[in-house]
Each structure stands twice: as C-alpha cells, then as structure tokens.
Amino acid sequence: MTDTIRKYALDKIQQKDFNCAKEYTLSMFSGKYKIVILYQLHYDGKMRFGEIQKSLDNATHKVLSQQLKELGEDGLIDRHESVVNNRKAVFYSLTTTGHSLMPIIDLMFSWGTNRLESLQIDYTTI
C-alpha cells in the first residue's frame, strides 16, 4: 500500500473498530493521483490506462497501476477488458460508489478554486 491513511483505515475496518467516518471518507481518495483519476473518470467517462497516464504528466506506470488497483479494491472503479481491433483493451470506469464521492470532490475543487483566486494565484498554471 502506498498511503498510510488508507492502510490505517483498512486496518480499522478489518478490526471492525472504525469510529471516524471523516477519516474513512478521506482514506477512499487519499493517495497520489486518486482524486484526479476519479474526477476524470466521472467527467470523461471510461478511459484506457494510457489515456489516464497521459493526463497525469508525471505519473509513472508503477504508481498509476498501484493507484488504479487500490481504487478497484476499494470498489470505486471497475476494470473492464474487451477486444478492440483484435487486441485486448482494458478500460476503467467509475462504480456507483465512485460516483457517490463526486459531490465531495466537486466541493473540494470549488473550495480550492475560490481559495487560490482569493490568494491571487493563477491555478491554471500549477
């Protein structure tokens, strides 16, 4: 696992000793690129690995693979294999549970946009 918050949450769930819903919610999308992946799959629809990787400028194959695996294990995305032009293709899409996180992610995006504007930071270049 790449993220300590996620590991902590999974341990607490396994022990059936979770007492903070906020921490659990945060653990679902904490980790490098997870919020961006969820956001893109929601607004762009199903995507192939390469399409996701291109949208994340610095994402290595290893890190992106790990993030997609964890999102799948947490039930937020589905991985579908199909044949396109006689070749196996893998597509990722949001599950119903993944879509249910979007109001939170949209509010985070909105808050960040407003805050950066109030700080007079051009967030489009970050």
One Martini backbone bead per residue (centre of mass of N, CA, C, O) as a GRO file, in nm:
protein
  126
    1MET     BB    1   0.098   0.035   0.019
    2THR     BB    2   0.104   0.397  -0.031
    3ASP     BB    3  -0.099   0.471   0.214
    4THR     BB    4  -0.149   0.541   0.546
    5ILE     BB    5  -0.450   0.605   0.560
    6ARG     BB    6  -0.549   0.351   0.419
    7LYS     BB    7  -0.421   0.145   0.607
    8TYR     BB    8  -0.562   0.237   0.861
    9ALA     BB    9  -0.852   0.192   0.760
   10LEU     BB   10  -0.829  -0.110   0.694
   11ASP     BB   11  -0.755  -0.199   0.980
   12LYS     BB   12  -1.014  -0.092   1.118
   13ILE     BB   13  -1.213  -0.258   0.953
   14GLN     BB   14  -1.102  -0.540   1.021
   15GLN     BB   15  -1.156  -0.476   1.342
   16LYS     BB   16  -1.427  -0.324   1.377
   17ASP     BB   17  -1.285  -0.007   1.458
   18PHE     BB   18  -1.467   0.245   1.347
   19ASN     BB   19  -1.501   0.612   1.450
   20CYS     BB   20  -1.441   0.776   1.159
   21ALA     BB   21  -1.589   0.890   0.878
   22LYS     BB   22  -1.386   1.099   0.772
   23GLU     BB   23  -1.140   0.914   0.747
   24TYR     BB   24  -1.267   0.714   0.557
   25THR     BB   25  -1.325   0.905   0.326
   26LEU     BB   26  -1.033   0.999   0.284
   27SER     BB   27  -0.916   0.709   0.222
   28MET     BB   28  -1.053   0.673  -0.064
   29PHE     BB   29  -0.868   0.944  -0.194
   30SER     BB   30  -0.604   0.889  -0.087
   31GLY     BB   31  -0.346   0.967  -0.292
   32LYS     BB   32  -0.185   0.952  -0.572
   33TYR     BB   33  -0.426   1.075  -0.813
   34LYS     BB   34  -0.717   0.986  -0.724
   35ILE     BB   35  -0.887   1.238  -0.764
   36VAL     BB   36  -0.822   1.273  -1.064
   37ILE     BB   37  -0.927   1.004  -1.161
   38LEU     BB   38  -1.217   1.034  -1.065
   39TYR     BB   39  -1.278   1.296  -1.213
   40GLN     BB   40  -1.224   1.192  -1.503
   41LEU     BB   41  -1.420   0.949  -1.506
   42HIS     BB   42  -1.668   1.123  -1.465
   43TYR     BB   43  -1.626   1.339  -1.712
   44ASP     BB   44  -1.501   1.121  -1.945
   45GLY     BB   45  -1.517   0.841  -1.866
   46LYS     BB   46  -1.400   0.591  -2.001
   47MET     BB   47  -1.059   0.457  -1.968
   48ARG     BB   48  -0.743   0.417  -2.046
   49PHE     BB   49  -0.442   0.395  -1.921
   50GLY     BB   50  -0.298   0.591  -2.121
   51GLU     BB   51  -0.498   0.825  -2.082
   52ILE     BB   52  -0.446   0.867  -1.786
   53GLN     BB   53  -0.138   0.907  -1.800
   54LYS     BB   54  -0.139   1.160  -1.986
   55SER     BB   55  -0.301   1.340  -1.768
   56LEU     BB   56  -0.042   1.253  -1.588
   57ASP     BB   57   0.255   1.376  -1.629
   58ASN     BB   58   0.422   1.211  -1.367
   59ALA     BB   59   0.320   0.926  -1.407
   60THR     BB   60   0.388   0.621  -1.336
   61HIS     BB   61   0.316   0.305  -1.398
   62LYS     BB   62   0.335   0.201  -1.107
   63VAL     BB   63   0.164   0.414  -0.960
   64LEU     BB   64  -0.091   0.393  -1.131
   65SER     BB   65  -0.144   0.094  -1.086
   66GLN     BB   66  -0.177   0.117  -0.778
   67GLN     BB   67  -0.413   0.317  -0.774
   68LEU     BB   68  -0.610   0.145  -0.942
   69LYS     BB   69  -0.610  -0.098  -0.757
   70GLU     BB   70  -0.718   0.046  -0.501
   71LEU     BB   71  -0.978   0.155  -0.626
   72GLY     BB   72  -1.084  -0.129  -0.685
   73GLU     BB   73  -1.074  -0.249  -0.395
   74ASP     BB   74  -1.274  -0.002  -0.296
   75GLY     BB   75  -1.508   0.025  -0.526
   76LEU     BB   76  -1.463   0.286  -0.740
   77ILE     BB   77  -1.361   0.093  -0.970
   78ASP     BB   78  -1.354  -0.044  -1.296
   79ARG     BB   79  -1.234  -0.333  -1.479
   80HIS     BB   80  -1.226  -0.368  -1.837
   81GLU     BB   81  -1.234  -0.619  -2.078
   82SER     BB   82  -1.159  -0.596  -2.433
   83VAL     BB   83  -1.209  -0.600  -2.785
   84VAL     BB   84  -0.989  -0.406  -3.007
   85ASN     BB   85  -0.884  -0.473  -3.298
   86ASN     BB   86  -0.781  -0.766  -3.195
   87ARG     BB   87  -0.740  -0.635  -2.902
   88LYS     BB   88  -0.663  -0.594  -2.589
   89ALA     BB   89  -0.867  -0.399  -2.364
   90VAL     BB   90  -0.849  -0.154  -2.100
   91PHE     BB   91  -1.101  -0.032  -1.880
   92TYR     BB   92  -1.207   0.254  -1.691
   93SER     BB   93  -1.454   0.300  -1.425
   94LEU     BB   94  -1.710   0.403  -1.246
   95THR     BB   95  -1.882   0.348  -0.980
   96THR     BB   96  -2.132   0.417  -0.777
   97THR     BB   97  -1.942   0.484  -0.543
   98GLY     BB   98  -1.763   0.678  -0.699
   99HIS     BB   99  -1.991   0.879  -0.772
  100SER     BB  100  -2.060   0.948  -0.465
  101LEU     BB  101  -1.788   1.135  -0.436
  102MET     BB  102  -1.829   1.389  -0.624
  103PRO     BB  103  -1.944   1.610  -0.438
  104ILE     BB  104  -1.686   1.631  -0.273
  105ILE     BB  105  -1.484   1.689  -0.502
  106ASP     BB  106  -1.628   1.939  -0.611
  107LEU     BB  107  -1.600   2.104  -0.348
  108MET     BB  108  -1.292   2.098  -0.341
  109PHE     BB  109  -1.252   2.241  -0.609
  110SER     BB  110  -1.406   2.498  -0.537
  111TRP     BB  111  -1.244   2.579  -0.292
  112GLY     BB  112  -0.968   2.592  -0.434
  113THR     BB  113  -1.042   2.805  -0.640
  114ASN     BB  114  -1.125   3.029  -0.440
  115ARG     BB  115  -0.861   3.039  -0.279
  116LEU     BB  116  -0.665   3.102  -0.511
  117GLU     BB  117  -0.806   3.363  -0.593
  118SER     BB  118  -0.770   3.507  -0.313
  119LEU     BB  119  -0.442   3.471  -0.355
  120GLN     BB  120  -0.368   3.532  -0.654
  121ILE     BB  121  -0.360   3.247  -0.808
  122ASP     BB  122  -0.265   3.078  -1.098
  123TYR     BB  123  -0.403   2.760  -1.125
  124THR     BB  124  -0.362   2.685  -1.438
  125THR     BB  125  -0.025   2.659  -1.393
  126ILE     BB  126  -0.001   2.416  -1.170
   0.00000   0.00000   0.00000
